[in-house]
Amino acid sequence: MKVQFCPSLMCVDFARLSEELINLENAGAAMFHIDVMDGHFVPNFALGPEDIKAISKLATIPYDVHLMVTNPDPYIDRFADLGCSIIYVHAEAPVHLHRTLSNIRSRGIKAGVAINPGTPLSVLDEVLDVVDVVMVMSVNPGFAGQPFITSSVSKIRRLKAMLQQHQSKAQIAIDGAISPEIVKTLGADVDMFILGTAGLFRKDMSYKQAIDVLNEQAALAHKTAQQMSA
């Protein structure tokens, strides 16, 4: 499957939302990533239901919702009604993670689980049967512009091995400081890259130019992986 690049809409100019979404779609974005922050689970506030309603009226590609909130369960139905394709909850947040992920799936939506940099992969052991996407956070969530946590590279590769061992079909996503160099390093291991200021929302090139560069790096990663396995 081709690598998917998913812009974080926290980084767009909401005063020009329609223009921004059109430009991102034309540039080759596969899915929009919508962060919801409660100021408690993470030290910041971000997008809410009204923002997502506005996006849903304009977007012609799928969008996900990343619930960075302390208690996601009361909000699952509300965000499911907004037409998203994936709902991510953090492994660290719900009291009953398996139940929460099962509830997301029961709405006909892919269940995503996000894990913070300090959270071990073992937290996934008993929920892989109800997970469609695992998203590794490569920064501590809450703010754009943070440096990439280098241990995330080995974490992604250990996750890939773990999924293979459990014969899980779950996809792998990564979120946080994704630059072209990171795509080149992990392009053969990751299905979805969440893009922010490090890889897409840059001042030195257009959205299309940036995604073209990222696609080139992903192609190099796959070529290298094929050569190593030959």
C-alpha positions in Angstrom: 0.0 0.0 0.0 1.2 3.5 -0.9 2.3 5.6 2.1 -0.4 8.1 3.0 0.4 11.7 4.0 -2.1 13.3 6.4 -1.9 17.0 7.1 -2.6 18.1 10.7 -5.3 20.8 10.3 -4.2 22.4 13.5 -1.5 24.0 11.3 -3.8 25.5 8.6 -5.0 29.1 8.4 -8.6 28.8 9.5 -9.3 32.3 8.1 -8.7 30.7 4.6 -10.0 27.2 5.4 -11.6 26.5 2.1 -8.6 27.6 0.1 -6.3 25.7 2.5 -8.2 22.4 2.1 -8.4 22.7 -1.7 -4.6 23.3 -1.9 -3.8 20.4 0.4 -6.1 18.0 -1.5 -4.6 19.1 -4.8 -1.1 18.6 -3.4 -1.8 14.9 -2.8 -3.0 14.8 0.8 -4.7 11.4 1.5 -6.5 12.2 4.8 -6.9 15.2 7.0 -5.9 14.8 10.7 -7.9 16.7 13.2 -6.6 17.2 16.7 -9.0 17.6 19.6 -7.4 18.8 22.8 -9.0 19.5 26.1 -6.4 21.5 28.0 -6.1 18.7 30.6 -4.8 15.5 28.9 -2.5 17.8 27.0 -1.6 21.4 28.0 -3.4 23.0 25.0 -6.8 23.5 23.5 -7.6 22.7 19.9 -10.3 21.9 17.5 -13.9 21.1 18.5 -17.1 19.8 16.9 -18.0 23.1 15.2 -14.6 23.2 13.5 -15.0 19.6 12.3 -18.5 20.4 10.9 -16.9 23.2 8.9 -14.2 20.9 7.6 -16.7 18.1 6.7 -18.6 20.5 4.5 -15.5 21.4 2.5 -13.3 18.3 2.4 -13.6 15.8 -0.4 -11.0 13.4 1.1 -11.5 11.4 4.4 -10.6 12.9 7.8 -9.8 11.4 11.2 -10.2 12.7 14.7 -7.4 12.4 17.3 -9.0 12.7 20.8 -6.2 14.1 23.1 -8.7 14.2 26.0 -8.7 12.8 29.5 -12.1 11.0 29.2 -12.9 10.2 25.5 -15.8 7.8 26.1 -18.6 10.5 26.3 -17.5 12.0 23.0 -17.2 8.9 20.8 -20.8 9.1 19.5 -20.6 12.9 19.0 -17.5 12.7 16.9 -18.6 9.5 15.1 -21.7 11.5 13.9 -19.4 14.0 12.2 -18.4 11.5 9.5 -14.8 10.8 10.4 -13.1 7.7 9.1 -10.9 7.0 12.1 -11.2 8.0 15.7 -7.9 7.8 17.7 -8.0 7.6 21.5 -4.9 7.5 23.7 -4.0 4.2 25.4 -3.3 6.3 28.5 -6.8 7.9 28.7 -9.7 5.5 28.9 -10.3 3.3 32.0 -11.5 0.5 29.8 -9.5 0.8 26.6 -10.8 -2.4 25.0 -14.4 -1.3 25.5 -13.6 2.2 24.1 -12.1 0.8 20.9 -14.9 -1.7 20.5 -17.4 1.1 20.8 -15.7 3.1 18.0 -15.8 0.0 15.8 -19.4 -0.5 16.6 -20.1 2.8 14.9 -18.6 1.5 11.6 -15.5 3.7 12.1 -11.9 2.5 12.3 -10.5 2.3 15.9 -7.2 4.0 16.3 -5.0 3.9 19.4 -2.3 6.5 20.0 0.6 5.8 22.4 2.7 8.6 24.0 6.6 8.5 23.9 6.8 7.3 27.4 4.2 4.5 26.9 5.5 0.9 26.2 4.2 -1.1 23.3 3.0 -3.8 25.8 0.0 -1.6 26.5 -1.3 -3.0 23.2 -1.0 -6.7 24.0 -4.7 -7.2 25.0 -6.4 -4.8 22.5 -4.9 -5.7 19.2 -8.1 -7.6 18.3 -10.0 -4.3 18.3 -7.4 -2.0 16.8 -7.3 -0.8 13.1 -4.5 1.8 13.4 -1.7 2.2 15.9 -0.3 5.7 16.0 3.0 6.3 17.7 3.6 9.8 19.0 7.1 10.9 18.2 6.7 14.1 20.2 4.9 14.6 23.5 1.5 15.7 22.3 0.1 19.1 22.6 2.2 21.5 20.6 3.6 21.8 17.1 7.3 22.6 16.5 8.8 20.1 18.9 11.9 18.0 18.0 11.5 14.4 16.9 12.1 11.9 19.7 14.7 9.6 18.1 13.7 6.5 20.0 10.5 6.5 18.0 12.4 4.9 15.1 13.1 1.7 17.0 9.6 1.8 18.6 8.0 1.8 15.1 10.1 -1.1 14.0 9.4 -3.0 17.2 5.7 -2.3 16.7 5.8 -3.6 13.1 7.4 -6.8 14.4 4.8 -7.1 17.1 1.9 -6.7 14.7 3.4 -9.4 12.4 3.9 -11.7 15.4 0.2 -11.3 16.4 -0.9 -11.6 12.7 -2.6 -8.2 13.1 -3.7 -6.3 10.1 -3.5 -3.0 12.0 -1.9 -0.1 10.1 0.9 2.0 11.6 0.8 5.8 11.8 3.3 8.2 13.3 2.7 11.8 14.5 5.2 14.4 15.5 8.0 16.4 13.8 7.8 14.3 10.6 10.5 15.7 8.2 11.6 14.3 4.8 14.5 12.6 6.7 12.1 10.7 8.9 10.0 9.6 5.9 13.2 8.3 4.3 14.1 6.4 7.5 10.6 5.0 8.1 8.8 5.1 4.8 8.9 1.3 4.5 7.6 0.7 8.0 4.8 3.3 8.3 1.4 3.5 6.5 0.4 7.0 7.5 2.5 10.0 8.3 0.8 12.9 10.2 2.3 16.1 8.8 2.9 19.4 10.6 5.4 22.2 10.4 8.5 19.9 9.9 7.4 18.3 6.7 4.5 20.2 5.1 3.6 23.6 6.5 6.8 25.2 5.5 7.7 28.7 4.2 10.2 27.6 1.7 7.9 25.5 -0.6 4.3 25.0 -1.6 2.2 22.1 -0.2 2.5 20.2 -3.5 6.3 20.7 -3.6 6.5 19.5 0.0 4.4 16.3 -0.6 6.4 15.6 -3.8 9.6 15.6 -1.7 8.0 13.4 0.9 6.8 10.9 -1.8 10.4 10.8 -3.2 11.8 10.0 0.3 9.1 7.3 0.8 10.1 5.7 -2.6 13.7 5.7 -1.6 12.8 4.0 1.7 10.9 1.3 -0.1 13.8 0.8 -2.6 16.3 0.5 0.2 14.1 -2.0 2.0 13.7 -4.2 -1.1 17.5 -4.2 -1.7 18.1 -5.2 1.9 15.6 -8.1 1.7 16.9 -9.3 -1.7 
